[in-house]
């Protein structure tokens, strides 16, 4: 990955890689991501032809189905320059860490995919890397706890940054979550294929969430968010699970007079 | 041990429903997992140690034939005998024949996962040798007639009252539950006589040092030390990957093994064995044999995508870190090696087809990769094996996916290959879901989503995609 920090001009234009889940299930998360980026003075381009990076099939072992979808992704995103930002650590990890396995038998595609991959950033990673964790100062009166989504944490390496960013939101009381870095049990097709195991892992997570007494759980990947929200709803709980982009955007709407854009 | 990897789903379900085991197994997180984090943080160069450990193992496995030759020469120079066993049966037979030839009556075993591969204790008992496990956890498992639950804590699933029942025939439910010290004393009393009369020992090998022919054993109970010094014949058994080039490497490997396994800085005992008693020595066994076993490891070695799994030093850290292992327990994995490492080595060593559920039973959270002292990229290999079982990528016969499953992914691909189809598909899904949904969530859904809705509400597809929302926004609306 190029080290932009040595060359300070901040990116003022990015391409949004929505991820198929945000695109079709949670468009409001995508809009929030755009709001936050625009607040930082970054204009956001959206490629209308995007669909998916291929991760669902790849993770299920169906690489021959994932391959054309991944190739399509590369062909689409190599048409634009500059950073590609995705509000999902999991999709970022697919392109950055697993395309090298998906394309390993095709040296040309492998090379092209690595050129695209080095421009892909997860949203929080992008903001904290180029603008710092103190770039967004908003306001939100609620209590919340933060769950560390596995792929953002372990595949992308973003650990303390989200909490640091959330700590700058005035009025937001963050309550520590026990075992915040333990998986929620989602795992894509695993959650459907082995629901009993997936749910047993989820139950432990939800017990810890409920023990915090907070009304909101913040996370950074839609799969994990739906796993936790779906489980909480089934328990009859009112706790809301929100994407960190939604929290940041909402806090900016409340505290725009207070927060300062760069 | 006969693999029963095919029973993963039913075994896992049993364990999920067993409240006592769920409680006992918590210890692998609260004890071992947290202990490892503390022990690693105490070093000022943990990541460097892991990197070095990985480099040592990568190098050794890349030159395995060379180092195995060196090890065999060194052991023989020290007066020991080396036997290369192609499989578990050959290894078992060598040890049984040896015991017959030496008129052995009692065999003491210290903990060894390789001997579990051989089913050695059971086979030797059947042959008429009194064969007793001397590691406390293994002893409990032997009394219970079970297989180990964990690489370093074989009886971690047993409660104290379970153990009391096994050690004391008169113990009944409702009696006062002895504490760990009392239980250990009960076992010690039973085992002391066995140690005294043992004329042969079988131990494992944590590391075999090629240049010196030394065997390093890491234990906490002293049974390993007794096993290597008391009986007149000592047989050490190892998988052919458990080798390091030099004694300097041992320093790195012991540090990462012990801190990763139990969270100790160093185990109570680290025993180094350099073969049998020399002419000027007063103690030690008269004979030393080293059995080096393949039993499927060659398959891993020849498999470039899976070879890295031979770097494993069997510390168990990936099990402790694994949210799936902590719910389904060790027996679900159906062979000697449970947890994430078992999910990658068992399919190759015992057959991918029967074991196809093992690589699928993972959320790919990556905690195993993070915990591994030699940085084995387990998630990558789980995905590799999923490819083999889904599509038969390396061998058509290994394909276990159903036609229905293949059809779903084919349809998925078609839907993802064009934005129009993608939008139409989503629109149709939204229309189909809407009448069934309440506040945007489904309580029940048809297959394949029914797996999800059995325990969780399912979100409906949005009526409008991000694309349509953003295009409206750029036209001035919001």
Interface residues (C-beta under 8 A of the other chain):
Chain A: X18 X20 X22 X23 X24 X25 X26 X27 X30 X31 X34 X46 X48 X49 X50 X51 X52 X54 X56 X57 X58 X59 X60 X61 X62 X63 X64 X65 X66 X68 X69 X72 X98 X101 X150 X151 X154 X155 X181 X182 X183 X185 X186 X187 X188 X190 X191 X192 X193 X194 X195 X196 X197 X198 X199 X200 X201 X202 X204 X226 X227 X229 X230 X231 X233 X234
Chain B: X9 X12 X13 X16 X323 X324 X327 X328 X360 X361 X362 X363 X364 X365 X366 X367 X369 X370 X380 X383 X384 X385 X386 X387 X388 X389 X390 X391 X393 X401 X406 X409 X410 X412 X413 X415 X416 X417 X418 X419 X422 X426 X441 X448 X449 X451 X452 X454 X455 X456 X457 X458 X459 X460 X461 X462 X464 X465 X466 X467 X468 X469 X470 X471 X473
